[in-house]
Amino acid sequence: MEIRKAVLPVAGLGTRFLPATKAQPKEMLPIVDKPLVQYAVEEVESSGIPIAVFVTGRGKDAIEDHFDVSFELEHMLAGRGKEQMLNQVRSISKLVQMIYVRQKNPLGLGHAILVAKDLVGDEPFAVLLSDDIIDAQVPCLKQMMNVFAQYRGSVVAIQRVERKAVSSYGIIKGQPVKDHRAGNRLFRITDMVEKPQPGEAPSNLAIIGRYILTPAIFKELASTPRGAGSEIQLTDALRRLLQKEPVYGYLFEGKRYDAGDKLGFLQATVEMALKRPELGAPFRKYLKSLKI
């Protein structure tokens, strides 16, 4: 029941960031000096998961190149004595073992996960959406793995959102699980709704882009009809799954940035830059100098 693989769906078109994403993957947009997808892979590595399965599509070659060895760049950096940069570049290709599979038809998140079925096999696995950057002392994924180790059921990351924002998320209905180790953060999910109107939402507990899923999800995805946007929705498959086995929602510890949104992307850039030792002080000074 060990979690050995993490699926990263990266086949989306990134239309919210056009024209920047016209010729480059949205996942390669940088927060300070690292692309979005690298933050996700670093979370996979720091959570102790050895294999990342990328579900890619057309125009996503830059992602594979980013995590590959770059002989010419490494040779140049070595020749110029730039050891720190050289080590930084080399470390990217050594984070985890990486496997790539193509999602040939853009049929949504549920379909993207289904495409990875043969690579995942009959074992539990993680799913990370690189749009969501989570700054946490203990990686969000690791927190969820600890919950899975105890309860052996699928776990989705959740956070409280304002009522007016629920229509942008999948929202859960759940019962609190009394567990001192989870610190009132764990819920047994009884239902979930994809992007409900505020007056119809069962709660303000929103699903965000981290999942631990049992292999039973593949059977549900394969039989789930297309839903919103004519896509196979993961939320719909999870609703079917929770009728057959427990599914939990976990209020993770940490701060989440919605980097798939322009404002969230800018907020992540500013706050991540302020945390950097070499940038924090001068950048803070610059921000204070702005006449806003």
C-alpha positions in Angstrom: 0.0 0.0 0.0 3.0 2.3 -0.3 2.6 5.3 -2.5 5.3 4.9 -5.2 3.9 7.0 -8.1 2.5 10.5 -8.6 0.5 11.5 -11.7 1.0 15.0 -13.0 -1.6 16.0 -15.6 0.1 18.7 -17.7 -1.8 18.5 -21.1 -4.0 21.5 -20.6 -3.9 24.4 -23.0 -3.4 27.2 -20.4 -5.8 29.5 -22.1 -6.1 31.8 -19.0 -2.5 32.9 -19.6 -2.7 33.7 -23.3 -0.8 35.0 -25.2 2.1 33.9 -22.9 1.1 30.2 -23.3 0.6 30.4 -27.1 4.0 28.8 -27.7 5.0 27.5 -24.3 3.4 25.2 -21.7 1.6 27.0 -18.9 3.4 24.6 -16.5 6.7 26.2 -17.6 5.7 29.7 -16.5 8.2 30.7 -13.7 7.5 31.7 -10.1 10.7 33.7 -9.5 13.1 31.4 -11.2 11.5 27.9 -11.2 8.6 26.8 -13.4 5.3 25.8 -11.9 5.8 22.1 -12.7 9.1 22.0 -10.9 7.5 23.1 -7.6 5.1 20.1 -8.0 7.9 17.6 -8.8 9.9 18.9 -5.8 6.9 18.2 -3.6 6.7 14.7 -5.0 10.4 14.2 -4.2 10.3 15.7 -0.7 7.3 13.5 0.1 9.4 10.4 -0.7 7.6 9.3 -3.9 10.2 8.0 -6.4 8.3 8.1 -9.7 6.5 10.9 -11.5 4.1 10.1 -14.3 3.5 13.1 -16.6 0.3 13.1 -18.7 1.3 15.4 -21.5 -0.1 16.6 -24.8 0.9 18.4 -28.0 3.3 21.3 -27.5 4.5 20.1 -24.1 8.0 19.0 -25.1 9.6 21.8 -23.0 8.5 20.0 -19.8 10.4 16.8 -20.8 13.4 18.9 -21.8 13.4 20.8 -18.5 13.7 17.6 -16.5 16.3 16.0 -18.9 20.0 16.3 -18.8 21.3 19.3 -20.7 24.8 18.4 -21.8 25.6 21.6 -23.7 24.4 23.9 -20.8 26.2 21.8 -18.2 29.4 21.8 -20.2 29.2 25.6 -20.6 28.7 26.2 -16.9 31.5 23.8 -16.0 33.8 25.6 -18.4 33.1 29.0 -16.8 33.5 27.7 -13.3 29.9 28.3 -12.3 29.6 25.4 -9.9 26.5 26.6 -8.0 24.5 27.0 -11.2 25.8 23.7 -12.5 24.7 21.8 -9.4 21.4 23.5 -9.6 20.8 22.5 -13.2 22.0 18.9 -12.6 19.8 18.5 -9.6 16.6 19.0 -11.7 17.1 15.8 -13.7 17.8 13.8 -10.6 14.7 14.7 -8.6 12.7 11.5 -9.3 12.3 8.9 -12.1 10.1 10.5 -14.8 7.7 8.7 -17.2 5.7 10.4 -19.9 2.4 9.4 -21.6 0.3 11.4 -24.0 -3.4 12.4 -23.5 -4.3 12.5 -27.2 -7.8 13.9 -26.6 -8.5 16.9 -24.2 -11.3 15.2 -22.3 -10.5 16.6 -18.8 -8.8 15.8 -15.6 -10.6 12.5 -15.1 -9.6 11.3 -18.5 -6.0 12.4 -18.0 -5.8 10.2 -14.9 -7.3 7.3 -16.8 -4.6 7.7 -19.4 -2.0 6.9 -16.8 -3.8 3.6 -15.7 -1.3 1.2 -17.3 1.7 3.1 -15.9 0.2 3.3 -12.4 -1.0 -0.3 -12.2 -3.0 -1.8 -9.4 -1.7 0.3 -6.5 -2.6 3.6 -4.8 -1.1 6.7 -6.2 -0.9 10.5 -5.9 -2.2 13.2 -8.3 -0.8 16.8 -8.2 -2.0 19.8 -10.2 0.9 22.1 -10.8 -1.5 25.1 -10.8 -1.7 24.8 -7.0 1.5 25.8 -5.3 1.4 24.9 -1.6 4.0 26.4 0.8 4.1 24.1 3.9 6.6 23.0 6.4 5.6 19.4 5.8 4.7 18.9 2.2 0.9 18.8 1.6 1.3 15.5 -0.2 3.2 14.0 2.7 0.5 15.1 5.1 -2.0 13.3 3.0 0.1 10.2 2.8 0.2 10.0 6.5 -3.6 10.1 6.6 -3.7 7.4 3.9 -1.3 5.2 5.9 -3.8 5.2 8.7 -7.2 5.0 7.0 -6.3 3.2 3.7 -8.9 5.2 1.7 -8.6 7.9 -1.0 -7.8 11.3 0.4 -8.4 14.7 -1.3 -6.9 17.9 -0.1 -9.4 20.5 1.0 -9.4 24.1 2.2 -12.1 26.6 3.4 -13.0 29.2 0.8 -15.4 32.1 0.9 -19.0 31.2 0.1 -19.0 33.5 -2.9 -16.1 31.5 -4.4 -17.5 28.0 -4.1 -18.7 28.0 -7.7 -15.0 27.8 -8.8 -14.4 24.5 -7.0 -15.5 21.0 -6.3 -17.2 21.2 -2.8 -17.5 18.4 -0.3 -20.2 17.4 2.2 -18.6 15.5 5.0 -18.6 14.3 8.6 -15.7 15.2 10.9 -13.5 12.3 11.9 -12.5 12.4 15.5 -8.8 11.7 15.5 -6.3 13.5 17.7 -3.5 13.0 15.1 -5.5 14.8 12.4 -6.3 17.7 14.7 -10.0 18.1 13.6 -8.7 18.4 10.0 -10.1 15.1 8.6 -13.6 14.5 7.1 -15.3 11.4 5.9 -16.9 12.6 2.6 -20.5 11.7 2.1 -21.0 13.7 -1.2 -19.3 16.3 -3.4 -20.6 18.7 -6.0 -18.6 20.2 -8.9 -18.8 24.1 -9.0 -22.2 24.6 -7.2 -23.9 28.0 -6.8 -23.3 29.5 -3.4 -26.8 28.9 -2.2 -26.6 25.2 -3.3 -23.2 24.3 -1.9 -23.2 21.7 0.9 -20.2 23.5 2.6 -17.4 25.9 1.9 -14.8 23.0 2.0 -13.2 23.1 -1.5 -11.2 20.4 -3.2 -7.8 21.6 -4.4 -5.1 20.0 -6.6 -3.8 17.2 -4.4 -5.2 13.7 -4.3 -4.2 10.2 -2.9 -6.3 7.7 -4.9 -6.9 4.0 -4.6 -6.7 2.0 -7.9 -10.5 1.5 -7.7 -10.8 5.0 -9.2 -9.8 3.7 -12.6 -12.9 1.5 -12.9 -15.1 4.5 -11.9 -13.4 6.8 -14.4 -13.8 4.3 -17.2 -17.6 4.1 -16.6 -18.2 7.8 -15.8 -20.1 9.7 -18.5 -18.9 13.0 -19.7 -20.0 15.8 -17.4 -19.4 19.6 -17.3 -17.7 20.9 -20.4 -18.2 17.5 -22.1 -15.2 16.2 -20.1 -14.7 13.2 -17.8 -14.8 14.9 -14.3 -12.7 13.4 -11.5 -15.3 14.7 -9.0 -18.0 12.6 -10.7 -15.9 9.5 -10.5 -15.1 10.2 -6.8 -18.8 10.5 -6.1 -19.3 7.0 -7.5 -16.3 5.7 -5.6 -17.4 7.0 -2.2 -20.6 4.8 -2.5 -18.3 1.7 -2.5 -15.3 2.7 -0.2 -14.4 5.5 2.1 -13.1 8.8 0.7 -11.6 11.4 3.0 -11.1 15.2 2.8 -8.1 16.6 4.6 -7.6 20.3 5.6 -3.9 20.5 4.9 -1.5 22.7 6.9 0.1 25.3 4.7 -0.6 28.2 2.3 -2.0 27.5 -1.1 -1.5 29.8 -4.1 -3.8 29.4 -7.2 -1.1 29.9 -9.8 -3.6 29.0 -12.5 -5.2 32.4 -12.0 -3.4 35.6 -12.9 -3.9 37.2 -9.5 -2.9 34.1 -7.7 0.2 33.7 -9.9 1.3 37.3 -9.1 0.7 36.7 -5.3 2.8 33.5 -5.4 5.6 35.3 -7.2 5.7 38.2 -4.7 5.5 36.0 -1.6 7.9 33.4 -2.9 10.4 36.1 -3.8 10.1 37.6 -0.3 11.0 34.3 1.2 14.2 34.0 -0.8 17.3 34.9 1.3 19.1 36.7 -1.6 16.0 38.5 -2.8 13.8 39.1 0.3 15.4 42.2 1.7 16.0 44.3 -1.5 12.6 43.2 -2.9 10.8 44.2 0.3 12.6 47.6 0.2 11.5 48.0 -3.4 7.8 47.2 -2.6 7.8 49.7 0.2 9.1 52.4 -2.1 6.1 52.0 -4.4 3.6 54.8 -4.1 0.4 52.7 -4.2 
